[in-house]
């Protein structure tokens, strides 16, 4: 049942969690809002606690001590570590799947096997356990070919090899670790986010992420250099197919297996000539897609997440603004390799004076003097709303240009495919 006041513990420390904290704080039902461990941006909305979000016992103890009604798990590592299981065992409502259900992200091989068993459309693949077998398996695929590490990889761990030499290099770099080798799918990628509880699933939002570090989608994969929402390429018809052929069958299969999924299921899709095919699942909000989606959510985010956690999916229907959003990532020089740390950041207040702009902190730290510094990696996520995608883009880059971050870089072409189609 809904409560007049909901005390919330948010786990995580990145841009995704800053966006969730921002959204939760706007809820009229949000009472105490704690974040563990949080970051300087999240500290604007929540009290930050220096605890390990992947320590189930510590999370449960903190939730009990602070009279928490709802635990919201941001990143994947605490889910795979069983934090949601520990909360449920303690009678604490939690938004996020069990460790068993989190295997949909924790093991790419697990998900591919499920797709094979359930007839869910995905790329042809093989699972391999050691280097020589992996090299031999390449003979069964054309070029390009996709090499994926089987475990958690923080949004990376995927190589789209454009030559045989590049594929072999990716395999050897895995040092004999388990891999999934799969065919390269032709098409355009889009992301579909769904709320799931047991065998029931309802769509939340669509988005398109930009994984490559360089302009024109070039260079190595990153955790994401920007995103926009909605993704018009995922038409209502294609979204309905993806729900019917991919997301709902997955939810039903997990429930039948005795490992029902509860939380947010993020389907990375390739829109092929044959229809949507699953690339991979994430078992939580994507990053930076979350920063693009949360500002579009209407209604009460805290009550929406609590309704899923309490098994009331659909009782609080998600509503989205008709506006478009765009998120541009400012990353530290050297990312995704060895990013610089310690660069000073100024101008966030100026950026947020641009209409529709909110700046979320992804990798920042406070110096003893109070100065805001880069903690490396993806540092800021500049999000803007607009009546059109073009307006959202113009505002987002106006916000980016107001920020003084000498050690940072960003792409100038987020949303380029959709904007090209529109022009």
N, C-alpha and C positions, 0 to 999 in steps of 0.2 A: 504494500500500500504506500501511496505517496505520503511524505511527511512535510510538515510546515517548514522544517529546517533540516538540511542534510549536511552532516559533517563528512568531509571528503579527504582522502589521502591519495594523492597523485604520485605515481612512481615514474621516475625518469628525469633526464637533465638536458634534453635537446630542444630543437625548434618545435617539434611535434608537441612536446609537453608544454611549452610556453603557449602555443595556440590553444591547447586543451584547457590550461589554467585560465587563460583570458576568457574563453567561452564559459567555463564553469563559474567564474567569478561574476559573470553577468546574470547568472540564474538567480531569480528572487528566492529560491529555496536553498541557495548555497550558504551554509553557516560558516563553520571553521573550514578553511582550505589549507591543507598541509601538502608539501611536496618533498620527495626524497629521491635524490639529494637536491634537485632543483638547479637553478642557475641565476645569474643576476637579473635576467629578464623575468623569470618566473617569480622572483622575489617581489616584483611589483604587485602580484596578485595573491601570493600565498606565502605562508611561513615555511622556510626551507629547513629541512632536518638532515644532518650529516649521518645518514644510515645507508647501508647497502640495499638497493631496491631488489636485488636478487637473493636476499637472505630471508627465506620464508619465516623462520622463527622470529626474526627481528621485526619484520613487517607486521606479523600478527600481534606481537607484543605491543608495538607502537599503536596499532589500531585500537587495541583494547584500552591502553592507557589514555588515549585521546578521545575516546567515545566516538570512533569513526563509524559512520553508517554505510559508507561506500568506498571501496578501494578501486581506483582506476589505474590499470596497468598500461603504461605508454609503450615501452620497448619490448622486444621479443625475448631477450635473455631471461628476465624474471619469469616469464610464462613457461619457458622450457625448463627453468629451475623448479617449477612447481609452486610458485607463490600463490597463484589462484586456487590451487588445490588446498593449500594450507588455510587460506582465508575461508573457503567454503566449509572446511572441516571444523573451523572455529565459529561457524555461524555468522560470518561477516560477508555481506553482499560484495561481490567483486565483478567488475567489468573486465573480462578477459577469459580465455579458454584454459582448460586444464592442461597439464604437461602432455598428456596423451593426445589431446586434440591439437596442441601446438606443434605436434610432429608434422602437420601440414606445411609448416615453415621450417621446422627444425631438421627435416630430412627431405631433400628434393626427390630422393629415390622412393621414399614412402609415398609421396604424392603421386609420382609417376605410376607406381604400382597400383594405387587406388584408381587412377584414371583408366588404366588398362582393364582392371577388373570391372569397372562400372560403365565402360564405354563412353567415357568423357573425352571429348575431342582435345587432343594435345599432339605435340610433335612426336614422331617416331624416335625411340631412344633405346639405349642399353645402359645398364648399371655395371660398373667395373670397380674392382677393389685394389688393383696394383698396376704399376707403370707399364709392364710389358703387355698385359692384357688390354690396357687402355690404348696403347699404340697400335696393337693388332686390330682393335675394334674400329679404328678410324677407317679401315678399308671398306667398311660397310656404309660409309657416308660420303656424300659429295662435299665440295667446298663452295661456300662457307659451311662451317660446322660449329656447333655450340658446345663448349666445355664448361661444366658447372661443378663446383665443389659441392659435396653432398650435405654439409652441415650449415650452421649459421654463418653468414658472411657479411652481416651489416649492410645489406643492399649491394654488396660487391660480390666477388668470387665467381663471376661469370665472364668467360672470354668468347667473343664471337670471332672465330679465327677465319681470316680471309685467305690464308694459305696453309698448305700442309705443314710447313715449317713452324708457323705460328701455333697451330694446333698441337704439334709435338712439344713445343716449348711450354705451352700451358699445362700439358699433362706432366711433364718432368718437374715443373715448378710445384706441383701438388705433392711431390715427394712420396708417391705411393698411396696417398690418401684416397678414400672412396670418391668416385666421380660419377656424374651422369653425362653421357655423350648423346647429343640429340641433333636431329636434322634442323637446318636453318629454315625458318618459316618466312615466306614472303608476305608482306602486308604492313599495316600500321599498328603500332601498339596503343592500347588504351587501358585505363585502370577502372575497375568497377568495385565499389565499396558496398558491402551488404551487412546488415545486422542479422545475426543468426542466433537461434536458440533451439537446440535439438534439431528436429527435422524441418523447422520453419525458417524461412529466410525472406527478408524484404530488402529491396534496393535502397541505398542511402544516397549515393552521389557517384558521378563519374569525374575523371580527371585524366590529364595526360602529363606524364613526367618526362624530363629530359636528362637521361642518365650520363651521356657522354660529356666529357669535360670541356670540349671545344665547340666553337661556332659551327653550325651546320651539322651538329651531331657527329663530331669527329673526336678522335683521341680515346683514351681509356675510359672504362666505366667508372662512375662515382656513385655515391649514395643518392645523387640527384642534384642537378644544378638549377632546377626551377620546375614549376608546374602551373597548370591552369585548370579551372573548373567552371562550367561543365566541359566535357569533351564532345562536341557535336558529332564527331566522326562515329561515336558510339550512339547511333540513332535509337529512338525508342524501340524499334523493331529488333535491332541487334542486341540491345540491353535485355529485352524479353527473352531472346534466344539464349543469351549467356546465362540468365537466371535459370531458365528451364533445362538447359543442356549441361551446365557446368556447376553453378553454385548450389542449386537445390539438390541435385543428385549427390553432391559431396556431403551436404548436411545430412541427408537421409542415410548415406553409407556410414558416416561417423556415428550416427545415433544407433543404427543396427549393430555396429561393432561394440556397443557399450561404452563408447568414448564420445558422447554428444558434445558438440561445439556450442559455446555460448560466448558471444562477444562480437567483434568486428572481423569479418573475413574480407580480405582484399585480394581480388583476382586480377592478376596481370594478364592481359589478353592480347593475342595477335589477331587482328581482323583480316582474315585470309579470304581468298576468293570462294572458299567453301563455307565460310562463316567464322564465328569466333572460336579460337582455340586457346586453351589455357597454357600460358608460359610458366607461371608459378603462382603460389599463394603466399601471402603474408597474413599473419594472424593478429594484426593490430593495424591501427591507422598508419598509412605510409608517411614518409618524411622525404620530401617537402609537400606531398599532396595534402596532408592534414592542415598545413598552414593555409592552403588555398580553399579547403572545404569548410572548415569551422566558421570563417567569417560569413559564409553563405547560409549557415543554419539559422532558421527562425525557431522561435519557441524556446523551451527550457532544456538546455543541454544536460544539466544534472538529472532532471527527471527522466529524460530520454535514456541515458545510460543506466540509471537505476532500474528503469522498467525492464531492460534486458537482463540485468543482473538478478532481478527477482523473478524471472520467468514470465514476465508480462509483455513479451514482444508483441508489438502492434497496438497495445493499449495507448501508447503515446506515439502517434504516427510522426515520423520525421518530416519536417517541412523545410524546403530550400527557397531562398530568394531567387528571383528571376535574374538577378545581376550576375555578371561574370567576374571571376577573380583571377589574378595572376600573382604568382610568387616568384621572385628572383633571389637566388642564393648568392651571397657574398662569401667567398671562400678565401682561406689563407693561401698565399703564394706557396707553391709546392704541392698543393692538394691535387690528386689523391695520393701522391707519393709521400714525401716527408714535408708536411706543411710547417711554415714558420709559426712561432708562437710569440706572444708578447707585444704585438703591434697595437698602438693606441687607436681608439675608435671615438670619433666625435660626430655630431650632427644628427643623432637619432631623433631628437625633438624636432629639428627642422624638417626631417623627412616625414614625421607624423603630422606636420601641419599641412601637408599635401592632402586634398580631399580624398577620403576613402582609403588612406594608407595606414597600415599598422606594421610595425617592425618587431618581429619575433627573434629572440636570442637563441641561437643554436649552439655556439661554442664561444662563450665569453667568460671573463673572470674579472673580479675587482682587485685592483692594486690597493695596497695599504693606504695610499693617498686618496682613494676613492675613484681613481681613473678607471675607465672601462678598457679592458685589454682583450686581444684575441687569445683564445685558448687553442687555436689551431683547427684544422679541418674546415667544415662548414661553420661559418661564424654568425651570420645574420640571414634572416629570411624576410625580405621586404615584400609585403602583400598589399595589393590594391584591389578595390572593388570598382566596377564601372558598369554602365548600362550596356556596353558592348565590350567584346574582348579587346578591341583596339583602344578603347578608353581606359580599360583596366591596365593595359600595357603602358600607355603613355603616363599614367599616374605612377605605376610601379617604378618605371625608370626615372621619373622625376624624383621620387623618393630615394632611389639608389644614388642619384647624382648629388643629393643633399648630404650624403654621408661621407665623412672624411676618414678613410681607412687605407692608408698608404700601402700596407702589406697585403691588401686584398685584391681579388679579381672577380669578375663575373661574366656571364654570357650576355650579349645584347640581343639575342634572337629567340628568347623564350616565346613559345606559341607560334613559331614561324610557319609551320605546316598549315595550321588552321587559318591564320591570317592570309597566307598565300591563296588558299581556296576561296576565302571571302573576297579577295581583291580580283 
